[in-house]
Amino acid sequence: MNKLNKAAQVSLQGEAVLQAKRSNLMVIKSKIKGKKKHVNKPTSVKYKKYTIEGGKITKKARSCPRCGPGIFLSVGKGRSYCGRCHFTEFEKKEVEPKLESN
């Protein structure tokens, strides 16, 4: 009889723990629901891609050959990439010819 009481107490405690977890989840979900705060995207920084030298405007960055002027290539490690048309250009590696020694 003593074992049955312990088993019943354990099952009641288990149910109480599950109910507590469910109530915590409901509290967390209620914080998530509702209208989300609007976050503005950063503005374009195209004005940093040009310089004015002696009354002439010159480009600092290279423009995309597919998209045309106004769309610039981002420069990464050993390559240039266009985010609009996904054009990728890799830098050429200089390979020295191997001399065979007989």
MMTF fields as JSON, N, C-alpha, C and O atoms, coordinates in Angstrom:
{
  "mmtfVersion": "1.0.0",
  "mmtfProducer": "UNKNOWN",
  "numBonds": 407,
  "numAtoms": 408,
  "numGroups": 102,
  "numChains": 1,
  "numModels": 1,
  "chainsPerModel": [1],
  "groupsPerChain": [102],
  "chainIdList": ["A"],
  "bondAtomList": [4, 2, 8, 6, 12, 10, 16, 14, 20, 18, 24, 22, 28, 26, 32, 30, 36, 34, 40, 38, 44, 42, 48, 46, 52, 50, 56, 54, 60, 58, 64, 62, 68, 66, 72, 70, 76, 74, 80, 78, 84, 82, 88, 86, 92, 90, 96, 94, 100, 98, 104, 102, 108, 106, 112, 110, 116, 114, 120, 118, 124, 122, 128, 126, 132, 130, 136, 134, 140, 138, 144, 142, 148, 146, 152, 150, 156, 154, 160, 158, 164, 162, 168, 166, 172, 170, 176, 174, 180, 178, 184, 182, 188, 186, 192, 190, 196, 194, 200, 198, 204, 202, 208, 206, 212, 210, 216, 214, 220, 218, 224, 222, 228, 226, 232, 230, 236, 234, 240, 238, 244, 242, 248, 246, 252, 250, 256, 254, 260, 258, 264, 262, 268, 266, 272, 270, 276, 274, 280, 278, 284, 282, 288, 286, 292, 290, 296, 294, 300, 298, 304, 302, 308, 306, 312, 310, 316, 314, 320, 318, 324, 322, 328, 326, 332, 330, 336, 334, 340, 338, 344, 342, 348, 346, 352, 350, 356, 354, 360, 358, 364, 362, 368, 366, 372, 370, 376, 374, 380, 378, 384, 382, 388, 386, 392, 390, 396, 394, 400, 398, 404, 402],
  "bondOrderList": [1, 1, 1, 1, 1, 1, 1, 1, 1, 1, 1, 1, 1, 1, 1, 1, 1, 1, 1, 1, 1, 1, 1, 1, 1, 1, 1, 1, 1, 1, 1, 1, 1, 1, 1, 1, 1, 1, 1, 1, 1, 1, 1, 1, 1, 1, 1, 1, 1, 1, 1, 1, 1, 1, 1, 1, 1, 1, 1, 1, 1, 1, 1, 1, 1, 1, 1, 1, 1, 1, 1, 1, 1, 1, 1, 1, 1, 1, 1, 1, 1, 1, 1, 1, 1, 1, 1, 1, 1, 1, 1, 1, 1, 1, 1, 1, 1, 1, 1, 1, 1],
  "groupList": [{"groupName": "MET", "atomNameList": ["N", "CA", "C", "O"], "elementList": ["N", "C", "C", "O"], "formalChargeList": [0, 0, 0, 0], "bondAtomList": [1, 0, 2, 1, 3, 2], "bondOrderList": [1, 1, 2], "singleLetterCode": "M", "chemCompType": "L-PEPTIDE LINKING"}, {"groupName": "ASN", "atomNameList": ["N", "CA", "C", "O"], "elementList": ["N", "C", "C", "O"], "formalChargeList": [0, 0, 0, 0], "bondAtomList": [1, 0, 2, 1, 3, 2], "bondOrderList": [1, 1, 2], "singleLetterCode": "N", "chemCompType": "L-PEPTIDE LINKING"}, {"groupName": "LYS", "atomNameList": ["N", "CA", "C", "O"], "elementList": ["N", "C", "C", "O"], "formalChargeList": [0, 0, 0, 0], "bondAtomList": [1, 0, 2, 1, 3, 2], "bondOrderList": [1, 1, 2], "singleLetterCode": "K", "chemCompType": "L-PEPTIDE LINKING"}, {"groupName": "LEU", "atomNameList": ["N", "CA", "C", "O"], "elementList": ["N", "C", "C", "O"], "formalChargeList": [0, 0, 0, 0], "bondAtomList": [1, 0, 2, 1, 3, 2], "bondOrderList": [1, 1, 2], "singleLetterCode": "L", "chemCompType": "L-PEPTIDE LINKING"}, {"groupName": "ALA", "atomNameList": ["N", "CA", "C", "O"], "elementList": ["N", "C", "C", "O"], "formalChargeList": [0, 0, 0, 0], "bondAtomList": [1, 0, 2, 1, 3, 2], "bondOrderList": [1, 1, 2], "singleLetterCode": "A", "chemCompType": "L-PEPTIDE LINKING"}, {"groupName": "GLN", "atomNameList": ["N", "CA", "C", "O"], "elementList": ["N", "C", "C", "O"], "formalChargeList": [0, 0, 0, 0], "bondAtomList": [1, 0, 2, 1, 3, 2], "bondOrderList": [1, 1, 2], "singleLetterCode": "Q", "chemCompType": "L-PEPTIDE LINKING"}, {"groupName": "VAL", "atomNameList": ["N", "CA", "C", "O"], "elementList": ["N", "C", "C", "O"], "formalChargeList": [0, 0, 0, 0], "bondAtomList": [1, 0, 2, 1, 3, 2], "bondOrderList": [1, 1, 2], "singleLetterCode": "V", "chemCompType": "L-PEPTIDE LINKING"}, {"groupName": "SER", "atomNameList": ["N", "CA", "C", "O"], "elementList": ["N", "C", "C", "O"], "formalChargeList": [0, 0, 0, 0], "bondAtomList": [1, 0, 2, 1, 3, 2], "bondOrderList": [1, 1, 2], "singleLetterCode": "S", "chemCompType": "L-PEPTIDE LINKING"}, {"groupName": "GLY", "atomNameList": ["N", "CA", "C", "O"], "elementList": ["N", "C", "C", "O"], "formalChargeList": [0, 0, 0, 0], "bondAtomList": [1, 0, 2, 1, 3, 2], "bondOrderList": [1, 1, 2], "singleLetterCode": "G", "chemCompType": "PEPTIDE LINKING"}, {"groupName": "GLU", "atomNameList": ["N", "CA", "C", "O"], "elementList": ["N", "C", "C", "O"], "formalChargeList": [0, 0, 0, 0], "bondAtomList": [1, 0, 2, 1, 3, 2], "bondOrderList": [1, 1, 2], "singleLetterCode": "E", "chemCompType": "L-PEPTIDE LINKING"}, {"groupName": "ARG", "atomNameList": ["N", "CA", "C", "O"], "elementList": ["N", "C", "C", "O"], "formalChargeList": [0, 0, 0, 0], "bondAtomList": [1, 0, 2, 1, 3, 2], "bondOrderList": [1, 1, 2], "singleLetterCode": "R", "chemCompType": "L-PEPTIDE LINKING"}, {"groupName": "ILE", "atomNameList": ["N", "CA", "C", "O"], "elementList": ["N", "C", "C", "O"], "formalChargeList": [0, 0, 0, 0], "bondAtomList": [1, 0, 2, 1, 3, 2], "bondOrderList": [1, 1, 2], "singleLetterCode": "I", "chemCompType": "L-PEPTIDE LINKING"}, {"groupName": "HIS", "atomNameList": ["N", "CA", "C", "O"], "elementList": ["N", "C", "C", "O"], "formalChargeList": [0, 0, 0, 0], "bondAtomList": [1, 0, 2, 1, 3, 2], "bondOrderList": [1, 1, 2], "singleLetterCode": "H", "chemCompType": "L-PEPTIDE LINKING"}, {"groupName": "PRO", "atomNameList": ["N", "CA", "C", "O"], "elementList": ["N", "C", "C", "O"], "formalChargeList": [0, 0, 0, 0], "bondAtomList": [1, 0, 2, 1, 3, 2], "bondOrderList": [1, 1, 2], "singleLetterCode": "P", "chemCompType": "L-PEPTIDE LINKING"}, {"groupName": "THR", "atomNameList": ["N", "CA", "C", "O"], "elementList": ["N", "C", "C", "O"], "formalChargeList": [0, 0, 0, 0], "bondAtomList": [1, 0, 2, 1, 3, 2], "bondOrderList": [1, 1, 2], "singleLetterCode": "T", "chemCompType": "L-PEPTIDE LINKING"}, {"groupName": "TYR", "atomNameList": ["N", "CA", "C", "O"], "elementList": ["N", "C", "C", "O"], "formalChargeList": [0, 0, 0, 0], "bondAtomList": [1, 0, 2, 1, 3, 2], "bondOrderList": [1, 1, 2], "singleLetterCode": "Y", "chemCompType": "L-PEPTIDE LINKING"}, {"groupName": "CYS", "atomNameList": ["N", "CA", "C", "O"], "elementList": ["N", "C", "C", "O"], "formalChargeList": [0, 0, 0, 0], "bondAtomList": [1, 0, 2, 1, 3, 2], "bondOrderList": [1, 1, 2], "singleLetterCode": "C", "chemCompType": "L-PEPTIDE LINKING"}, {"groupName": "PHE", "atomNameList": ["N", "CA", "C", "O"], "elementList": ["N", "C", "C", "O"], "formalChargeList": [0, 0, 0, 0], "bondAtomList": [1, 0, 2, 1, 3, 2], "bondOrderList": [1, 1, 2], "singleLetterCode": "F", "chemCompType": "L-PEPTIDE LINKING"}],
  "groupTypeList": [0, 1, 2, 3, 1, 2, 4, 4, 5, 6, 7, 3, 5, 8, 9, 4, 6, 3, 5, 4, 2, 10, 7, 1, 3, 0, 6, 11, 2, 7, 2, 11, 2, 8, 2, 2, 2, 12, 6, 1, 2, 13, 14, 7, 6, 2, 15, 2, 2, 15, 14, 11, 9, 8, 8, 2, 11, 14, 2, 2, 4, 10, 7, 16, 13, 10, 16, 8, 13, 8, 11, 17, 3, 7, 6, 8, 2, 8, 10, 7, 15, 16, 8, 10, 16, 12, 17, 14, 9, 17, 9, 2, 2, 9, 6, 9, 13, 2, 3, 9, 7, 1],
  "groupIdList": [1, 2, 3, 4, 5, 6, 7, 8, 9, 10, 11, 12, 13, 14, 15, 16, 17, 18, 19, 20, 21, 22, 23, 24, 25, 26, 27, 28, 29, 30, 31, 32, 33, 34, 35, 36, 37, 38, 39, 40, 41, 42, 43, 44, 45, 46, 47, 48, 49, 50, 51, 52, 53, 54, 55, 56, 57, 58, 59, 60, 61, 62, 63, 64, 65, 66, 67, 68, 69, 70, 71, 72, 73, 74, 75, 76, 77, 78, 79, 80, 81, 82, 83, 84, 85, 86, 87, 88, 89, 90, 91, 92, 93, 94, 95, 96, 97, 98, 99, 100, 101, 102],
  "secStructList": [7, 2, 2, 2, 2, 2, 2, 2, 2, 2, 2, 2, 2, 2, 2, 2, 2, 2, 2, 2, 2, 2, 2, 2, 2, 2, 2, 2, 2, 2, 2, 2, 7, 1, 7, 7, 7, 7, 7, 7, 7, 7, 7, 7, 7, 4, 4, 4, 4, 3, 3, 3, 3, 6, 6, 3, 3, 3, 3, 1, 1, 7, 3, 3, 6, 6, 6, 3, 3, 3, 3, 3, 7, 3, 3, 7, 1, 1, 3, 3, 3, 7, 6, 6, 6, 7, 7, 3, 3, 3, 7, 7, 7, 7, 7, 7, 7, 7, 7, 7, 7, 7],
  "xCoordList": [0.814, 0.0, 0.866, 0.521, 1.963, 2.871, 3.469, 3.658, 3.769, 4.319, 3.299, 3.676, 2.04, 1.004, 0.855, 0.66, 0.944, 0.845, 1.996, 1.81, 3.202, 4.362, 4.212, 4.529, 3.727, 3.522, 2.482, 2.659, 1.428, 0.387, 0.94, 0.623, 1.765, 2.355, 3.3, 3.311, 4.096, 5.032, 4.264, 4.649, 3.172, 2.4, 1.744, 1.662, 1.276, 0.692, 1.744, 1.479, 2.925, 4.007, 4.398, 4.66, 4.439, 4.765, 3.747, 4.117, 2.469, 1.427, 1.544, 1.321, 1.89, 2.049, 3.216, 3.132, 4.306, 5.465, 5.088, 5.467, 4.344, 3.917, 3.018, 3.158, 2.106, 1.23, 2.033, 1.733, 3.048, 3.887, 4.654, 4.782, 5.169, 5.894, 4.965, 5.339, 3.752, 2.788, 2.441, 2.333, 2.267, 1.92, 3.08, 2.859, 4.322, 5.48, 5.558, 5.878, 5.267, 5.283, 4.217, 4.451, 3.05, 1.98, 2.381, 2.047, 3.088, 3.551, 4.553, 4.502, 5.465, 6.475, 5.817, 6.17, 4.858, 4.181, 3.381, 3.289, 2.805, 2.016, 2.903, 2.438, 4.166, 5.089, 5.474, 5.737, 5.51, 5.906, 4.785, 5.048, 3.555, 2.43, 2.251, 2.694, 1.603, 1.302, 2.079, 2.776, 1.957, 2.594, 4.088, 4.492, 4.893, 6.338, 6.811, 6.227, 7.859, 8.421, 9.096, 9.811, 8.879, 9.447, 10.894, 11.186, 11.79, 13.199, 13.574, 13.376, 14.104, 14.481, 15.763, 16.65, 15.849, 17.058, 18.072, 17.678, 19.364, 20.357, 20.256, 19.943, 20.519, 20.415, 21.622, 22.64, 21.501, 22.574, 23.737, 23.538, 24.934, 26.129, 26.855, 28.084, 26.091, 26.687, 27.51, 28.403, 27.226, 27.987, 29.445, 30.295, 29.752, 31.133, 31.896, 33.114, 31.212, 31.845, 32.4, 33.059, 32.135, 32.593, 33.504, 33.395, 34.416, 35.237, 35.194, 34.982, 35.397, 35.434, 36.876, 37.439, 37.461, 38.843, 38.885, 38.679, 39.151, 39.306, 38.086, 38.23, 36.901, 35.679, 35.163, 34.13, 35.848, 35.391, 35.01, 35.636, 33.981, 33.551, 34.183, 34.065, 34.851, 35.476, 34.938, 34.584, 34.886, 34.401, 35.568, 36.661, 35.315, 36.314, 36.168, 37.165, 34.931, 34.663, 34.337, 33.996, 34.449, 34.162, 32.68, 32.103, 32.062, 30.644, 30.495, 31.435, 29.311, 29.028, 28.961, 28.291, 29.643, 29.593, 28.233, 27.888, 27.459, 26.133, 25.07, 24.278, 25.055, 24.002, 24.234, 23.274, 25.482, 25.781, 26.186, 26.366, 26.33, 26.783, 25.749, 24.544, 26.23, 25.349, 25.229, 24.858, 25.536, 25.53, 26.989, 27.672, 27.457, 28.872, 29.122, 28.248, 30.333, 30.764, 31.338, 32.115, 30.957, 31.575, 32.866, 32.929, 33.89, 35.196, 35.431, 35.384, 35.684, 35.953, 37.368, 38.226, 37.604, 38.937, 39.182, 38.757, 39.858, 40.191, 39.076, 39.192, 37.989, 36.905, 36.068, 36.097, 35.323, 34.358, 32.989, 32.87, 31.946, 30.618, 29.551, 29.607, 28.568, 27.411, 26.234, 25.862, 25.651, 24.53, 23.222, 22.266, 23.163, 21.923, 21.771, 20.737, 22.804, 22.702, 23.569, 23.608, 24.257, 25.104, 26.299, 26.757, 26.795, 28.006, 29.199, 29.314, 30.09, 31.283, 32.499, 32.519, 33.514, 34.756, 35.903, 36.056, 36.701, 37.822, 39.105, 39.284, 39.997, 41.294, 42.149, 42.105, 42.916, 43.755, 45.014, 45.653, 45.347, 46.566, 47.698, 47.526, 48.846, 50.025, 50.684, 51.155, 50.71, 51.292, 52.645, 52.747, 53.676, 55.014, 55.175, 54.81, 55.713, 55.895, 56.976, 58.012, 56.687, 57.636, 58.695, 58.389, 59.925, 61.026, 61.346, 61.517, 61.421, 61.75, 63.254, 63.969, 63.72, 65.157, 65.411, 64.866, 66.266, 66.582, 67.838, 68.247],
  "yCoordList": [-1.188, 0.0, 1.263, 2.271, 1.185, 2.314, 2.639, 3.807, 1.586, 1.78, 2.448, 3.282, 2.112, 2.726, 4.205, 5.011, 4.566, 5.989, 6.788, 7.906, 6.197, 6.886, 7.049, 8.102, 6.001, 6.069, 7.131, 7.872, 7.212, 8.214, 9.621, 10.547, 9.777, 11.094, 11.504, 12.665, 10.555, 10.855, 11.267, 12.222, 10.552, 10.894, 12.263, 13.019, 12.591, 13.916, 15.004, 16.076, 14.732, 15.715, 15.895, 17.016, 14.806, 14.879, 15.712, 16.512, 15.531, 16.32, 17.792, 18.667, 18.066, 19.452, 20.116, 21.287, 19.369, 19.9, 20.182, 21.22, 19.271, 19.483, 20.712, 21.491, 20.886, 22.059, 23.345, 24.355, 23.314, 24.493, 24.824, 25.991, 23.783, 24.012, 24.581, 25.504, 24.039, 24.541, 25.996, 26.789, 26.352, 27.744, 28.671, 29.797, 28.219, 29.034, 29.231, 30.325, 28.175, 28.298, 29.27, 30.033, 29.258, 30.17, 31.612, 32.512, 31.835, 33.185, 33.65, 34.794, 32.761, 33.117, 33.393, 34.365, 32.548, 32.755, 34.048, 34.706, 34.42, 35.641, 36.871, 37.899, 36.771, 37.888, 37.994, 39.092, 36.864, 36.851, 37.367, 38.081, 37.02, 37.391, 38.9, 39.623, 39.352, 40.765, 41.381, 40.681, 42.677, 43.391, 43.537, 43.895, 43.258, 43.343, 44.765, 45.491, 45.143, 46.479, 46.602, 45.691, 47.711, 47.95, 48.421, 49.337, 47.783, 48.159, 48.615, 47.874, 49.802, 50.333, 49.681, 49.346, 49.503, 48.972, 50.102, 51.263, 49.794, 50.854, 51.426, 50.704, 52.698, 53.342, 53.02, 52.533, 53.294, 53.034, 53.981, 55.119, 53.517, 54.321, 54.541, 54.515, 54.759, 54.912, 56.188, 56.262, 57.19, 58.427, 58.219, 59.043, 57.145, 56.85, 56.173, 56.015, 55.772, 55.084, 56.061, 55.642, 57.354, 58.365, 59.367, 59.588, 59.98, 61.089, 62.221, 61.989, 63.436, 64.601, 65.1, 65.49, 65.08, 65.537, 66.59, 66.288, 67.808, 68.883, 69.096, 69.331, 69.021, 69.251, 68.029, 68.114, 66.898, 65.669, 64.642, 64.543, 63.893, 62.825, 61.516, 61.144, 60.83, 59.549, 58.461, 58.721, 57.235, 56.098, 55.462, 55.301, 55.106, 54.359, 52.862, 52.156, 52.383, 50.955, 50.657, 51.55, 49.381, 48.94, 48.6, 48.012, 48.969, 48.655, 47.29, 46.772, 46.725, 45.385, 45.425, 46.295, 44.501, 44.499, 44.072, 44.456, 43.292, 42.87, 43.927, 44.261, 44.457, 45.39, 46.798, 47.53, 47.189, 48.506, 49.471, 49.074, 50.76, 51.746, 51.972, 51.921, 52.216, 52.452, 51.25, 51.395, 50.065, 48.85, 48.44, 48.109, 48.464, 48.23, 46.797, 46.142, 46.331, 45.007, 45.111, 46.02, 44.189, 44.145, 43.36, 42.361, 43.817, 43.191, 42.34, 42.828, 41.057, 40.123, 39.606, 40.219, 38.496, 37.908, 37.187, 36.044, 37.837, 37.211, 37.188, 36.491, 37.935, 37.936, 39.196, 39.886, 39.485, 40.589, 39.986, 39.03, 40.545, 39.934, 40.999, 42.04, 40.74, 41.617, 40.987, 39.848, 41.721, 41.207, 41.207, 40.551, 41.928, 42.022, 40.861, 40.194, 40.624, 39.567, 38.352, 37.401, 38.367, 37.272, 36.999, 35.861, 38.033, 37.923, 37.842, 38.644, 36.879, 36.709, 36.695, 36.019, 37.445, 37.495, 37.209, 37.893, 36.214, 35.832, 36.487, 36.696, 36.809, 37.366, 36.259, 35.108, 36.631, 35.635, 35.401, 36.34, 34.139, 33.785, 33.634, 33.045, 34.166, 34.03, 32.697, 32.481, 31.821, 30.501, 30.468, 30.743, 30.131, 30.031, 28.644, 27.647, 28.572, 27.256, 26.473, 27.01, 25.195, 24.339, 23.849, 23.382, 23.97, 23.491, 22.053, 21.709, 21.236, 19.832, 19.684, 20.165, 19.023, 18.778, 17.289, 16.435, 17.01, 15.604, 15.157, 14.009],
  "zCoordList": [0.0, 0.0, 0.0, -0.617, 0.685, 0.779, -0.592, -0.93, -1.392, -2.727, -3.64, -4.462, -3.523, -4.351, -4.041, -4.951, -2.79, -2.424, -3.006, -3.487, -2.959, -3.531, -5.037, -5.591, -5.695, -7.145, -7.492, -8.458, -6.74, -6.98, -6.75, -7.497, -5.719, -5.439, -6.566, -6.975, -7.068, -8.156, -9.406, -10.08, -9.724, -10.92, -10.764, -11.731, -9.557, -9.324, -9.443, -9.989, -8.939, -9.051, -10.514, -10.951, -11.27, -12.695, -13.458, -14.317, -13.151, -13.804, -13.428, -14.264, -12.185, -11.744, -12.475, -12.845, -12.683, -13.409, -14.852, -15.395, -15.489, -16.871, -16.995, -17.938, -16.057, -16.089, -15.911, -16.547, -15.055, -14.849, -16.125, -16.495, -16.801, -18.049, -19.107, -19.83, -19.205, -20.186, -19.921, -20.856, -18.656, -18.343, -18.669, -19.114, -18.453, -18.812, -20.318, -20.784, -21.091, -22.543, -23.011, -23.948, -22.378, -22.773, -22.491, -23.263, -21.401, -21.079, -22.121, -22.572, -22.505, -23.503, -24.848, -25.515, -25.262, -26.54, -26.553, -27.589, -25.426, -25.401, -25.593, -26.086, -25.209, -25.425, -26.891, -27.383, -27.6, -29.0, -29.892, -30.86, -29.587, -30.438, -30.481, -29.588, -31.521, -31.648, -32.799, -33.534, -32.949, -34.03, -33.752, -32.646, -34.756, -34.593, -34.853, -35.657, -34.172, -34.321, -35.686, -36.104, -36.38, -37.695, -37.546, -36.777, -38.293, -38.266, -39.667, -40.629, -39.795, -41.096, -41.596, -40.811, -42.913, -43.522, -43.656, -43.771, -43.645, -43.84, -45.258, -46.205, -45.391, -46.694, -47.556, -47.063, -48.838, -49.792, -49.543, -49.118, -49.804, -49.558, -50.886, -50.938, -51.959, -53.283, -53.406, -54.249, -52.584, -52.672, -52.265, -52.604, -51.55, -51.174, -52.303, -52.21, -53.363, -54.485, -55.532, -56.483, -55.357, -56.305, -55.605, -54.399, -56.392, -55.885, -56.908, -58.098, -56.432, -57.309, -57.343, -56.32, -58.542, -58.715, -59.815, -60.99, -59.422, -60.405, -61.283, -62.482, -60.723, -61.478, -62.22, -62.885, -62.128, -62.775, -61.716, -60.661, -62.026, -61.13, -61.607, -62.775, -60.69, -61.033, -60.104, -58.954, -60.634, -59.846, -59.097, -59.64, -57.845, -57.072, -57.344, -57.491, -57.41, -57.587, -59.041, -59.816, -59.394, -60.746, -60.861, -59.946, -61.983, -62.174, -62.84, -63.442, -62.724, -63.255, -64.779, -65.336, -65.469, -66.929, -67.486, -68.603, -66.741, -67.201, -66.927, -67.808, -65.695, -65.286, -65.806, -66.049, -65.98, -66.494, -65.394, -64.243, -65.757, -64.776, -63.677, -63.921, -62.485, -61.353, -60.438, -59.273, -60.944, -60.127, -59.951, -60.92, -58.711, -58.44, -57.986, -57.416, -58.252, -57.821, -56.414, -56.121, -55.555, -54.235, -54.366, -55.083, -53.67, -53.779, -52.55, -51.421, -52.78, -51.693, -51.783, -52.417, -51.16, -51.131, -52.453, -52.624, -53.378, -54.646, -55.67, -56.678, -55.447, -56.429, -56.31, -55.291, -57.367, -57.404, -57.675, -58.442, -57.044, -57.107, -57.259, -56.604, -58.129, -58.302, -57.566, -57.848, -56.627, -55.858, -56.622, -56.21, -57.722, -58.492, -59.48, -59.505, -60.292, -61.313, -60.987, -61.768, -59.857, -59.374, -60.282, -60.389, -60.928, -61.745, -60.807, -59.881, -61.038, -60.219, -61.114, -62.143, -60.719, -61.475, -60.522, -59.51, -60.833, -59.987, -60.484, -61.684, -59.545, -59.928, -60.53, -60.096, -61.526, -62.194, -61.367, -60.891, -61.211, -60.491, -61.493, -62.561, -61.14, -61.987, -61.661, -60.544, -62.629, -62.439, -63.135, -64.331, -62.377, -62.969, -63.577, -62.953, -64.775, -65.396, -64.637, -64.245, -64.453, -63.743, -64.728, -65.825, -64.307, -65.137, -64.767, -63.598, -65.784, -65.535, -65.486, -66.364, -64.466, -64.358, -64.568, -63.869, -65.565, -65.901, -65.258, -65.434]
}
